[in-house]
Amino acid sequence: MADEQRPIHDARASDESTTPAGGMSQEECMAGIRKALKHPTVRFLREEMEKAGCPVWPKLFSAVNCTDNKTAGGYMSGRGITICHNHMNLQDEIKQVMIHELIHAYDDCRAKLDWKNCAHHACSEIRANHLSGDCHYKRELLRGSMKIRGHEQECVKRRALKSVQRNPYCSGEAAKDAIETVWDICYHDTTPFDRAP
């Protein structure tokens, strides 16, 4: 993750199994991105970005070939959102990555985040995992990580920690400390939603 050369956020935490070999072609993924742009949550996030004065340029999303098996996509400030077409097999996966990454883009625009600051990165990861539905009980059940109680918050912390630890400025204890420091504020910040979807 050299300065501004790789996405600052990876949508898939390493606790998930890798996508079966093959994935989608770049063209299939771009068609999936166009389809996902019509999803109500994706539309809502784009509209809220525009209301907040954030540029939503036409080529905000791109489909790329990713060599890291733990990455489904990412967001890079000023460059947009990438979806790893070779790791996508379903339309739902594309939509989910787009929602997650749009929350990062929204956070970056409204708060002018410093992605080298562990607390900033941790806050956006907590929000993206909580508000995107990444930790919905059905998704957790498919990962084999389901608990009867407290699964959602545990999942958000686990996935946020794995992503922040991949930031070279926030490895090890720095990532854990950042998650704990900002947890209460960021977990309960549901902007631009009225409440967690």
N, C-alpha and C positions, 0 to 999 in steps of 0.2 A: 504494500500500500504506500508507494512513494507519493510524495506531495502531488496532489491533484492528477495523478496518472491512473489511479484505479478508483472504482466507486468507493465512497466513504462508508457505504452501508451495504451489507450483503443481506438479501431478503431471507435466505434460508439458513437457519442456524444449523450447526453441525450435528444436532441431535436427531435429525431426520435422515431416513435412508436416502441414498442417492437415487436419482431417477433412472429407470431401466435404460439400457443402451439405445441410442438412436435419437429419441426426442423428436422435435419438429424441425422442419426446414425453416430457413429464415423467412421465406414467403408465407408459409403456414402460420408462423408466429405473428408476422405483421398483420395478417388477416384476423388473427385472434385479438391483437391489440385494437384494431379498428372496431371489432365487435364489442370488446370490453369498454370502449369509450362511450358506448350507449348505456352501460349499466348505471342505474340510479346513483350508487355511491360514488362511482368514478366521476360522473357528471357533477354531482354535488361538490366534491372536493375541487374540481377544476373551477367551478363557479365561485367557490369561496376563496380560492387563490386569486382570481381576478378581482373580486370585491376588496381583497386585502392589498391590491396593487401589485400583485405578483405576476410576472410575465408567464403566460402559458403559451409558449411558441408552438408552431405547427409540428415541429419535429422533436417534441419533448420526449417521445418514446422511440426507442430503437431496439431491434432484435439483433443480438450478437451471439457469436459462438464463444462459450466460456470453457476454460480448461480446468477451473477449480470445481470439483464435484460437489462442493458444499455451498455453491452460490447459485441462486435462482435468478438474481437480478441485483441491481444496485442503483443508487442515486449519487450523482456527483454535482456539486454546486456549480451552476453556470453551464453545465453540459447536458443535464437531463437525466432521464431514467433509461436504464438498459434492462432488457429481459433476455435471459439466457435461453435462446430457442432450442439448443440441444439438450436442455434439461426440462423442457416443457412437454407434457404429453396430453394435457387436458385444458380446455378453455377456462375452467375454474382456476387452474394454477396461474394462468396469465392474469386473470382478473385480480386474484389475490395479491400477486406481486405488485401489480399496478396500484392497488389501494394502499398497500404498505408503503411503497415508495412515494406516492403522492403525499402521504402524511409527512414524510421527511422533507419533501420539497416545500410543503406548506410551512413547516416549522422553520426551515432555513430562511424562507422569505420573510416571515413575520418577525422572527427573532434575530436574524442576521447571525446565525450560529457559527461558532468557531469549532470546526470539526476536530481540531487538535486538542480542544478542551474536553477532558473526559466527562465532566458534568453535563456539558451541552450535548455531547454525543449520547450519553446515557439517557438523558431526558427524552430525546427524540426516539431512541430505541424503545423505551418504556411505552411512550405514547403510540408508536407505530404498531407494536405488538398487541397492545391493549385495544386500540380503536379499530384495527383492521380486521379483527376476527381471527387472527392467526392462532389464538389460544382458545377458540371455541371448543367445547367438549368433544364434538365430532372429530375435529382435526387432531386433538390430543389422543382420542381413542385410536385413530389410525396410526399414530406414532407409537402406541403402546405405553403412553405416559399418563394415562387417566387415573385420577384419584376421585374418591367420592366427594371429599370436601377440599376446598382451597386450590383446586387444580388451575384455575385461571390465573390467579396471582403468581403461583409458583411457575407456571409456564412463561408468563411475561418476564419474570425475573431471570429465568434460565436462558431464554432466547435473547433477551437484551444483553445479559452478561457475555454470552458467546460472541455476539456481534461486537460489543465494545472491546473485548479482549483481542479482537483481530485488528484493532486500530493500533499501530505501532507506538503511539503516544500514550496508550492506556492499557498496557499489558499487565497481567497479574493482579496484584492487590489494588492498583490504581483503578482498575475497572470495577472491582467489587466495592471499593469505597465510594466511587462515583454513583453506582446504582443505589447504594444505601442512603447516600446523602440527599439525592433528589427524588427518591421513591415517592414519598407522600404527595409532594407538590405535583409531580409529573404524572403519576398514576391517576390522580383525580382531575387533571386538566383535560377536559374532553373537547376543547375548542378544535374545530369549528362546529362540532356536533353539540346538541343540547345535553346529551348524555351518551355514554358508551353504547354503540350500536349492538 
